Amino acid sequence: MTKREQEIIAAAAKVFNEKGYHAATTRDIAAEVGIQQATLYYYISSKEELLYLVVREPIVRLYDQVEEIVKASLPSRTKIERAIHAHLAAFDESYPHMFVYVQELPNLIHTLQDKIRESPSRYQHLWEEILQQGVATGELRADLDMPATVFMIMGMCNWLHRWYRKGGRLDTATLARQYASAALDGITARPS
């Protein structure tokens, strides 16, 4: 990827974050980079493609991290804590790209449907695997509704985009520990 393409993707992330995907125009993005709108189309084919490019790298990285966590020989609590931390750290490390991802997920579903590896359902499946492993070892309650529990955790993590600010009072490692504790105290198996 050229330096100019990286500049365009960074500018698009900023503009999509500030204006929203539908309100943002390719003219806005070109102006943010300091190029003509026609020049922008030399590098990209459409605004939809640009939305995909804005979120692709951080999403691939996050999915790969969580997949490694699924494969690791660790207790379920540790896997859940690490997966939550990976999710929250993605917001911190890839601002504003991950914020755009969460805000524009409905617009991305269409773009991502033919990119199986990066589909939101793949990510949900990875989380279900972590939970199923915990149920199988007796670490988590057997009566968990897997999809609902995954959506609860994802909702808790994704809401971060509404209030978190990079460099703020709480870092993502601290938040991940607090989130994991809140989630796990509700789903951890209790001795009878």
C-alpha positions as CSV (number, residue, x, y, z in Angstrom):
1,M,0.0,0.0,0.0
2,T,1.4,3.4,-1.0
3,K,1.8,6.3,1.4
4,R,-1.0,8.2,-0.5
5,E,-3.4,5.2,-0.1
6,Q,-2.7,5.2,3.7
7,E,-3.3,8.9,3.8
8,I,-6.7,8.4,2.0
9,I,-7.7,5.6,4.3
10,A,-6.8,7.7,7.4
11,A,-8.7,10.7,6.0
12,A,-11.7,8.6,5.3
13,A,-11.7,7.1,8.8
14,K,-11.6,10.7,10.2
15,V,-14.4,11.9,8.0
16,F,-16.6,8.9,8.5
17,N,-16.1,9.1,12.2
18,E,-17.0,12.8,12.3
19,K,-19.9,12.9,9.7
20,G,-21.1,9.3,9.4
21,Y,-20.8,7.2,6.3
22,H,-24.0,8.5,4.6
23,A,-23.3,12.2,5.2
24,A,-19.6,12.0,4.2
25,T,-18.8,12.5,0.6
26,T,-15.7,11.6,-1.4
27,R,-15.3,15.3,-1.9
28,D,-14.9,15.7,1.9
29,I,-12.4,12.9,2.0
30,A,-10.4,14.3,-0.9
31,A,-10.4,17.7,0.8
32,E,-9.1,16.1,4.0
33,V,-6.2,14.6,2.1
34,G,-5.6,17.8,0.1
35,I,-6.3,16.3,-3.3
36,Q,-8.9,16.7,-6.0
37,Q,-11.9,14.4,-5.9
38,A,-11.0,13.0,-9.3
39,T,-7.6,12.0,-8.0
40,L,-9.2,10.1,-5.2
41,Y,-10.9,7.8,-7.7
42,Y,-7.4,6.9,-9.1
43,Y,-6.9,5.2,-5.7
44,I,-10.3,3.8,-4.9
45,S,-13.3,2.7,-6.9
46,S,-16.1,3.8,-4.6
47,K,-17.0,5.2,-1.2
48,E,-18.2,1.7,-0.2
49,E,-14.8,0.3,-1.0
50,L,-13.2,3.0,1.1
51,L,-15.4,2.1,4.1
52,Y,-14.2,-1.5,3.8
53,L,-10.6,-0.4,3.6
54,V,-11.0,1.9,6.7
55,V,-11.9,-1.1,8.9
56,R,-10.2,-4.1,7.2
57,E,-6.8,-4.1,8.8
58,P,-7.9,-3.6,12.5
59,I,-10.7,-6.1,12.0
60,V,-8.4,-8.8,10.5
61,R,-5.9,-8.2,13.3
62,L,-8.6,-8.5,16.0
63,Y,-10.1,-11.6,14.5
64,D,-6.7,-13.2,14.2
65,Q,-5.9,-12.4,17.8
66,V,-9.1,-13.9,19.1
67,E,-8.6,-17.0,16.9
68,E,-5.2,-17.5,18.6
69,I,-6.9,-17.1,22.0
70,V,-9.5,-19.8,21.1
71,K,-6.6,-22.2,20.2
72,A,-4.6,-21.5,23.3
73,S,-4.5,-24.0,26.2
74,L,-5.7,-21.6,28.9
75,P,-8.5,-21.5,31.4
76,S,-11.7,-20.0,30.1
77,R,-11.5,-17.0,32.4
78,T,-8.1,-16.1,31.0
79,K,-9.3,-16.6,27.4
80,I,-12.3,-14.3,28.0
81,E,-10.2,-11.6,29.7
82,R,-7.7,-11.7,26.8
83,A,-10.3,-11.6,24.1
84,I,-12.1,-8.7,25.8
85,H,-8.7,-6.9,26.1
86,A,-7.9,-7.6,22.4
87,H,-11.3,-6.1,21.5
88,L,-10.9,-3.0,23.7
89,A,-7.3,-2.5,22.7
90,A,-8.4,-2.5,19.0
91,F,-10.4,0.6,19.8
92,D,-7.4,2.3,21.4
93,E,-4.8,1.3,18.8
94,S,-7.0,1.8,15.7
95,Y,-8.8,5.0,16.5
96,P,-11.0,6.1,14.7
97,H,-11.1,3.0,12.4
98,M,-12.8,0.8,15.0
99,F,-15.2,3.5,16.0
100,V,-16.2,3.7,12.3
101,Y,-16.6,-0.1,12.3
102,V,-19.1,-0.1,15.1
103,Q,-21.0,3.0,14.0
104,E,-21.2,1.8,10.4
105,L,-21.7,-2.0,10.9
106,P,-25.0,-2.1,9.1
107,N,-23.4,-0.4,6.0
108,L,-20.5,-2.9,6.2
109,I,-22.6,-6.0,6.3
110,H,-23.4,-5.7,2.6
111,T,-19.7,-4.9,1.9
112,L,-18.4,-7.8,4.0
113,Q,-20.9,-10.5,3.0
114,D,-18.6,-11.8,0.2
115,K,-15.5,-11.6,2.4
116,I,-16.2,-14.7,4.6
117,R,-13.0,-14.4,6.6
118,E,-13.9,-11.0,7.9
119,S,-17.6,-11.4,8.5
120,P,-19.1,-10.4,11.9
121,S,-20.6,-13.9,12.1
122,R,-17.0,-15.3,12.1
123,Y,-16.1,-13.2,15.1
124,Q,-19.3,-14.2,16.9
125,H,-18.5,-17.8,16.2
126,L,-15.0,-17.4,17.7
127,W,-16.5,-16.0,20.9
128,E,-19.0,-18.9,21.0
129,E,-16.1,-21.3,20.8
130,I,-14.5,-19.7,23.8
131,L,-17.7,-20.0,25.8
132,Q,-18.4,-23.5,24.7
133,Q,-14.9,-24.5,25.8
134,G,-15.6,-23.1,29.2
135,V,-18.9,-25.0,29.4
136,A,-17.1,-28.2,28.4
137,T,-14.6,-27.8,31.2
138,G,-17.2,-26.9,33.8
139,E,-15.8,-23.4,34.2
140,L,-18.9,-21.7,32.8
141,R,-22.6,-22.4,33.4
142,A,-24.1,-25.1,31.2
143,D,-27.3,-23.2,30.7
144,L,-25.8,-20.3,28.8
145,D,-27.5,-19.3,25.7
146,M,-24.4,-18.9,23.6
147,P,-25.5,-16.3,21.0
148,A,-27.2,-14.2,23.6
149,T,-24.1,-14.3,25.9
150,V,-21.9,-13.4,23.0
151,F,-24.1,-10.4,22.1
152,M,-24.1,-9.3,25.7
153,I,-20.3,-9.3,25.8
154,M,-20.0,-7.6,22.3
155,G,-22.6,-5.0,23.3
156,M,-20.6,-4.2,26.4
157,C,-17.4,-4.0,24.4
158,N,-18.8,-2.1,21.4
159,W,-20.5,0.6,23.5
160,L,-17.0,1.8,24.3
161,H,-17.2,3.8,21.1
162,R,-19.8,6.1,22.7
163,W,-17.7,7.2,25.7
164,Y,-14.1,6.1,25.5
165,R,-11.3,8.6,24.6
166,K,-7.8,7.5,23.8
167,G,-5.4,8.7,26.6
168,G,-8.3,9.2,29.0
169,R,-8.6,8.3,32.7
170,L,-8.9,4.5,32.1
171,D,-6.7,2.5,29.8
172,T,-7.9,-0.5,27.9
173,A,-6.1,-3.1,30.1
174,T,-7.9,-1.7,33.2
175,L,-11.2,-1.6,31.3
176,A,-10.8,-5.2,30.1
177,R,-10.2,-6.5,33.6
178,Q,-13.3,-4.6,34.8
179,Y,-15.4,-5.8,31.8
180,A,-14.3,-9.4,32.2
181,S,-15.0,-9.4,35.9
182,A,-18.5,-8.0,35.4
183,A,-19.2,-10.6,32.7
184,L,-17.6,-13.6,34.3
185,D,-19.2,-13.1,37.7
186,G,-22.5,-13.5,36.0
187,I,-21.6,-16.6,33.9
188,T,-19.0,-18.5,36.0
189,A,-20.1,-21.9,37.3
190,R,-20.8,-22.0,41.0
191,P,-20.0,-25.0,43.2
192,S,-23.2,-26.8,44.3
